[in-house]
């Protein structure tokens, strides 16, 4: 991915370069999720955010369900 420096216009709008649009696999009218992490702006397609959230929920449930087994394994490796 190429890097580009841009400026903010009067309406505080930031344009995304075509490479970013392609990488995000979005097109005009698609929803984007924008998150501030420290002093960085993270932009994801709304679909990717949903998929990531679903994965995290499933992963957390598996960890909770198998926590006891993981703790036993950790004790044995000490």
KAHUNOR-V873074 format. One record per run of one state. SS is the DSSP state (h for helix, s for strand, l for the rest). FROM is the first residue (numbers start at 1). TO is the last residue. If there is no record, write none. Layout:
SS:FROM:TO / SS:FROM:TO
This chain:
l:1:17 / h:18:24 / l:25:31 / s:32:37 / l:38:39 / s:40:45 / h:46:65 / l:66:66 / h:67:76 / l:77:78
